[in-house]
Amino acid sequence: MNRQELVNLIREKQSYLCVGLDTDIHKIPKHLLSHPDPIFAFNKAIIDATRDLCVAYKINTAFYECMGIRGWESLQRTVDYIPSGIFTIADAKRGDIGNTATQYAKTFFETYRFDAVTVAPYMGKDSVEPFLAFSEKWAIVLGLTSNEGSKDFQMQRVGEGYLYEKVLKTTMEWGTPDNLMFVIGATQTAQLGEIRKLVPHHFFLVPGVGAQGGSLKDISAVAMNADCGLLVNASRAVIYAGNGEDFAQDARRAAQEYQQEMAAYLAEKLAVKQ
Ligand SMILES: O=C(O)c1cc(=O)[nH]c(=O)n1[C@@H]1O[C@H](COP(=O)(O)O)[C@@H](O)[C@H]1O
């Protein structure tokens, strides 16, 4: 999916919600366990219940890889099931020498046909560039992450600024707002305004609302740009909103709350017709 299509999707759906399919076999409702592929059965129900409310799904590959071959099959079925026209993210946080990075890019862009992959930039330009070489595909590079450990390296001073600022400035030169996004954690509200000034045009994937306590209101107020420029991810707060027979309806209610809040912020900020 290209940038214009993503921007149009956000305007049409009045939503910049990304539903995170961090599907944990130990957390899904028990009645699904008799299904031949319980992970897919869960995801299918969540997708059916939320597809009109979100613009993206993020599949965190860790939850699938830990199940071995069965997990990869669940992942494949899930990606194939996501309706075309919805942005798909493989949250794999890959990064390796160029020769290997190319294989990772092929895995997620060609074999599994995702629109985007999360990429760890620590190994530098040759580890990120292979993800930028595919038409209408995206690298989503870790900028400032939502977790406590972001202080350990990302928030360390390097010269005039923080290390994460150096990462943002340097990485921006490798790609364009048409093939590069940044992960900026929803819990980093104190830094968000400055980050948006530094990176005015790129989309941000913003995880950390819901279970990690980030505020959708604060993020939207400081980080939205003229194209919206945000994909706000919620995983546990949506997919585990309920745990009974009607878990999908509970997920829908949670997603709807986010979407309605987003529609209000879009209207306020961008004067988009509702
Ligand atoms: O790249 C990510 O998606 C990511 C980056 C980050 O800084 N923080 C973060 O939580 N994530 C991911 O976003 C999701 C957050 O899940 P919830 O806290 O359940 O909404 C998980 O899949 C995390 O792996």
The ligand as an SDF file (V2000), in Angstrom:
LIG
                    3D

 24 25  0  0  0  0  0  0  0  0999 V2000
    7.4260   -2.0990   17.4810 O   0  0  0  0  0  0  0  0  0  0  0  0
    6.4450   -2.2320   18.2230 C   0  0  0  0  0  0  0  0  0  0  0  0
    5.3610   -2.5130   17.7650 O   0  0  0  0  0  0  0  0  0  0  0  0
    6.6030   -1.8850   19.6460 C   0  0  0  0  0  0  0  0  0  0  0  0
    7.5430   -0.9190   19.9470 C   0  0  0  0  0  0  0  0  0  0  0  0
    7.5470   -0.3380   21.2070 C   0  0  0  0  0  0  0  0  0  0  0  0
    8.2960    0.5850   21.4770 O   0  0  0  0  0  0  0  0  0  0  0  0
    6.6960   -0.7960   22.1470 N   0  0  0  0  0  0  0  0  0  0  0  0
    5.7890   -1.8010   21.8960 C   0  0  0  0  0  0  0  0  0  0  0  0
    5.0030   -2.1390   22.7980 O   0  0  0  0  0  0  0  0  0  0  0  0
    5.7800   -2.3990   20.6540 N   0  0  0  0  0  0  0  0  0  0  0  0
    4.8660   -3.5160   20.3640 C   0  0  0  0  0  0  0  0  0  0  0  0
    3.5270   -3.0240   20.4040 O   0  0  0  0  0  0  0  0  0  0  0  0
    2.6510   -3.9730   21.0160 C   0  0  0  0  0  0  0  0  0  0  0  0
    2.0780   -3.3690   22.2800 C   0  0  0  0  0  0  0  0  0  0  0  0
    1.1400   -4.2240   22.8470 O   0  0  0  0  0  0  0  0  0  0  0  0
    0.0620   -3.7380   23.9420 P   0  0  0  0  0  0  0  0  0  0  0  0
    0.8380   -3.0840   25.0260 O   0  0  0  0  0  0  0  0  0  0  0  0
   -0.6140   -5.0000   24.3480 O   0  0  0  0  0  0  0  0  0  0  0  0
   -0.8680   -2.7800   23.2470 O   0  0  0  0  0  0  0  0  0  0  0  0
    3.4900   -5.2250   21.2340 C   0  0  0  0  0  0  0  0  0  0  0  0
    3.3760   -6.0230   20.0700 O   0  0  0  0  0  0  0  0  0  0  0  0
    4.9020   -4.6960   21.3490 C   0  0  0  0  0  0  0  0  0  0  0  0
    5.8610   -5.6400   20.9500 O   0  0  0  0  0  0  0  0  0  0  0  0
  1  2  2  0
  2  3  1  0
  2  4  1  0
  4  5  2  0
  4 11  1  0
  5  6  1  0
  6  7  2  0
  6  8  1  0
  8  9  1  0
  9 10  2  0
  9 11  1  0
 11 12  1  0
 12 13  1  0
 12 23  1  0
 13 14  1  0
 14 15  1  0
 14 21  1  0
 15 16  1  0
 16 17  1  0
 17 18  2  0
 17 19  1  0
 17 20  1  0
 21 22  1  0
 21 23  1  0
 23 24  1  0
M  END
$$$$
